[in-house]
Amino acid sequence: MQRKDFLKTVLLANAALATKPLAAMLSQFCEVDAMHSNDNVTYYKKTDAKYNDLRKGFNKRIDKFPQIIAVCKTTAGVAEAVNYAIANKLPVAVKSGGHCMEGFSCNNGGMVINLSELSSIEWTDDYTIKVGPGCKLANLYNELLPKQKIIPGGSCAGVAIGGLVVGGGYGLMSRLFGLTCDSLLDVTMVDGMGNIVTSVNNNDLLWACKGGGSGNFGIVTELKFKVHKAPKTMQSIRFKTRNATAQKAKEIFKVWFQETKQLPNHCFSACLLNGKTVYVLLTNTSKNTPAVQNFITKLSAISQTTTKTAAQPLATALKTYYGRQFPMNFKNASAGLYKSFDEIEPFIEEVLQKVINTPGMIYQVNTVGGYVQNADLEKQSSFPHRAFTYFSELQTYWETSLQSKKAMEKFEEIQQLFSSNNISVQYRNYPDINFKNSLQLYYGNNLPKLQAIKKLYDPNNVIRHEQSIL
Ligand SMILES: Cc1cc2nc3c(=O)[nH]c(=O)nc-3n(C[C@H](O)[C@H](O)[C@H](O)COP(=O)(O)OP(=O)(O)OC[C@H]3O[C@@H](n4cnc5c(N)ncnc54)[C@H](O)[C@@H]3O)c2cc1C
């Protein structure tokens, strides 16, 4: 850093920190002086060799260029970086695992706080752990499952717990144990003024971080979780129908919606159309009850093939769903949360027809519900959509930039069908940059309280992205 830049930074820092305690001011001066690296944080600029790798996320479609990337090793390092950003008027984006589907964990010209090195797992007793937000789900499961414990997280190995939990988080175990955020006991967070705060004795902060905390008002640096006794095994049953017409696909979706209503909480199911093939997945972590058997009978009757795997140890079975670990070109977004098939019946055949006509397009509906609907969990979290028992998503993948334009156009056409048919509830962890009124769609009736929390912890809107709370 040149001397004139250094002086400018110090002056700005002075102005911004006029009301801060002396210790905070001193750490600010030290941090500016030793700009590139210290025990708490390393800063990368465009000229640094690692910058290019660090700025990228899982979605190759998104290409952003922050001014500074602060790789933080401690909570103090995050606070230091935020103070630096404030002093230099840089907006802050927060990155844990970089899987945000719209790249909200990166920005152009601002600071990215990278939490990938804050990824440790510490047992506090047999049923509680402290985890760094950068911990990837595969590492979390590798730690928990050998001890027959589990947190109900998502299925993709590379997603980090930080981004997953602050937006809600659901997966194969959610109907049994709740959303990922329902197991969250406490957080440590750096707010938009550079203060380190904790949710101990602060129920509102914990409430806000359970579903409403995605890069909105603070940077969560430590997460304390309750862990659950894991089921021992999981069985997967797959139903497949090739060369489906839109009418046939609609019939399968309709039966699937009907039959999933009876499934016990130890089952998860998904129904998806990929090209012309309809797939139904059923997972079961307990016995084959009559309700499960009935589901299998009904879905077998309308599908071409049914494949059952034997029940496998949970760790082995979960690995089947880890997904691709390296970045891809894709668009993936929420396509509505539903209570029943009735909400999509009038227009779903048109959606399915467009999916069939568009190679690489996938429409998928997943079961949630079960324990997620528990009334106490609802009160304790800002996740607003527990009444909706089905989460759907639209996905499209491509290899070359030539294919991307068409894929994106078709994607938007299909999304338009959902919005014009009044599908107006969306899952924040599957954001779409094109959603109008996105905050209302993601946060529903909890938006005003979340906006008040934003004002409290980040009054100057330092922590922000394209769809952050204002
Ligand atoms: C392949 C794939 C599979 C997925 N599977 C599932 C699934 O099974 N279930 C499910 O619920 N979701 C799933 N998701 C969505 C996933 O939950 C979100 O993309 C999640 O936000 C990713 O978290 P991350 O930390 O990896 O991403 P990041 O890109 O680092 O962050 C995502 C968002 O969270 C914010 N954020 C990240 N860390 C923090 C923090 N420490 N404090 C405050 N804000 C933070 C960011 O600002 C950003 O807005 C999947 C996504 C992908 C790409």
Ligand as a Chemical Component Dictionary entry (heavy atoms), coordinates in Angstrom:
data_LIG
# 
_chem_comp.id                   LIG 
_chem_comp.type                 NON-POLYMER 
_chem_comp.pdbx_formal_charge   0 
_chem_comp.three_letter_code    LIG 
# 
loop_
_chem_comp_atom.comp_id 
_chem_comp_atom.atom_id 
_chem_comp_atom.alt_atom_id 
_chem_comp_atom.type_symbol 
_chem_comp_atom.charge 
_chem_comp_atom.model_Cartn_x 
_chem_comp_atom.model_Cartn_y 
_chem_comp_atom.model_Cartn_z 
_chem_comp_atom.pdbx_ordinal 
LIG C1  C1  C 0 -25.502 -28.166 -5.671 1  
LIG C2  C2  C 0 -26.360 -27.527 -4.611 2  
LIG C3  C3  C 0 -27.094 -28.353 -3.767 3  
LIG C4  C4  C 0 -27.911 -27.786 -2.779 4  
LIG N1  N1  N 0 -28.642 -28.606 -1.962 5  
LIG C5  C5  C 0 -29.423 -28.063 -0.997 6  
LIG C6  C6  C 0 -30.187 -28.875 -0.113 7  
LIG O1  O1  O 0 -30.177 -30.107 -0.191 8  
LIG N2  N2  N 0 -30.935 -28.256 0.839  9  
LIG C7  C7  C 0 -30.981 -26.903 0.971  10 
LIG O2  O2  O 0 -31.670 -26.419 1.860  11 
LIG N3  N3  N 0 -30.261 -26.129 0.154  12 
LIG C8  C8  C 0 -29.499 -26.657 -0.818 13 
LIG N4  N4  N 0 -28.795 -25.850 -1.651 14 
LIG C9  C9  C 0 -28.883 -24.406 -1.475 15 
LIG C10 C10 C 0 -27.923 -23.979 -0.385 16 
LIG O3  O3  O 0 -28.535 -24.190 0.856  17 
LIG C11 C11 C 0 -27.603 -22.500 -0.508 18 
LIG O4  O4  O 0 -27.006 -22.267 -1.749 19 
LIG C12 C12 C 0 -26.699 -22.069 0.634  20 
LIG O5  O5  O 0 -26.913 -20.720 0.872  21 
LIG C13 C13 C 0 -25.241 -22.331 0.319  22 
LIG O6  O6  O 0 -24.436 -22.014 1.398  23 
LIG P1  P1  P 0 -22.872 -21.751 1.148  24 
LIG O7  O7  O 0 -22.317 -21.280 2.415  25 
LIG O8  O8  O 0 -22.274 -22.917 0.491  26 
LIG O9  O9  O 0 -22.945 -20.596 0.064  27 
LIG P2  P2  P 0 -22.433 -19.078 0.014  28 
LIG O10 O10 O 0 -22.518 -18.766 -1.433 29 
LIG O11 O11 O 0 -21.137 -18.913 0.673  30 
LIG O12 O12 O 0 -23.536 -18.278 0.812  31 
LIG C14 C14 C 0 -24.896 -18.337 0.453  32 
LIG C15 C15 C 0 -25.683 -17.164 1.058  33 
LIG O13 O13 O 0 -25.585 -17.183 2.471  34 
LIG C16 C16 C 0 -24.919 -16.001 2.957  35 
LIG N5  N5  N 0 -23.958 -16.436 3.967  36 
LIG C17 C17 C 0 -23.011 -17.392 3.798  37 
LIG N6  N6  N 0 -22.340 -17.556 4.938  38 
LIG C18 C18 C 0 -22.851 -16.692 5.832  39 
LIG C19 C19 C 0 -22.537 -16.390 7.186  40 
LIG N7  N7  N 0 -21.563 -17.027 7.820  41 
LIG N8  N8  N 0 -23.245 -15.424 7.811  42 
LIG C20 C20 C 0 -24.252 -14.766 7.166  43 
LIG N9  N9  N 0 -24.582 -15.013 5.886  44 
LIG C21 C21 C 0 -23.892 -15.976 5.224  45 
LIG C22 C22 C 0 -24.253 -15.387 1.751  46 
LIG O14 O14 O 0 -24.160 -14.008 1.873  47 
LIG C23 C23 C 0 -25.162 -15.809 0.617  48 
LIG O15 O15 O 0 -26.251 -14.914 0.508  49 
LIG C24 C24 C 0 -27.973 -26.385 -2.642 50 
LIG C25 C25 C 0 -27.212 -25.576 -3.484 51 
LIG C26 C26 C 0 -26.425 -26.131 -4.462 52 
LIG C27 C27 C 0 -25.643 -25.243 -5.379 53 
# 
loop_
_chem_comp_bond.comp_id 
_chem_comp_bond.atom_id_1 
_chem_comp_bond.atom_id_2 
_chem_comp_bond.value_order 
_chem_comp_bond.pdbx_ordinal 
LIG C1  C2  SING 1  
LIG C2  C3  SING 2  
LIG C2  C26 DOUB 3  
LIG C3  C4  DOUB 4  
LIG C4  N1  SING 5  
LIG C4  C24 SING 6  
LIG N1  C5  DOUB 7  
LIG C5  C6  SING 8  
LIG C5  C8  SING 9  
LIG C6  O1  DOUB 10 
LIG C6  N2  SING 11 
LIG N2  C7  SING 12 
LIG C7  O2  DOUB 13 
LIG C7  N3  SING 14 
LIG N3  C8  DOUB 15 
LIG C8  N4  SING 16 
LIG N4  C9  SING 17 
LIG N4  C24 SING 18 
LIG C9  C10 SING 19 
LIG C10 O3  SING 20 
LIG C10 C11 SING 21 
LIG C11 O4  SING 22 
LIG C11 C12 SING 23 
LIG C12 O5  SING 24 
LIG C12 C13 SING 25 
LIG C13 O6  SING 26 
LIG O6  P1  SING 27 
LIG P1  O7  DOUB 28 
LIG P1  O8  SING 29 
LIG P1  O9  SING 30 
LIG O9  P2  SING 31 
LIG P2  O10 DOUB 32 
LIG P2  O11 SING 33 
LIG P2  O12 SING 34 
LIG O12 C14 SING 35 
LIG C14 C15 SING 36 
LIG C15 O13 SING 37 
LIG C15 C23 SING 38 
LIG O13 C16 SING 39 
LIG C16 N5  SING 40 
LIG C16 C22 SING 41 
LIG N5  C17 SING 42 
LIG N5  C21 SING 43 
LIG C17 N6  DOUB 44 
LIG N6  C18 SING 45 
LIG C18 C19 SING 46 
LIG C18 C21 DOUB 47 
LIG C19 N7  SING 48 
LIG C19 N8  DOUB 49 
LIG N8  C20 SING 50 
LIG C20 N9  DOUB 51 
LIG N9  C21 SING 52 
LIG C22 O14 SING 53 
LIG C22 C23 SING 54 
LIG C23 O15 SING 55 
LIG C24 C25 DOUB 56 
LIG C25 C26 SING 57 
LIG C26 C27 SING 58 
# 
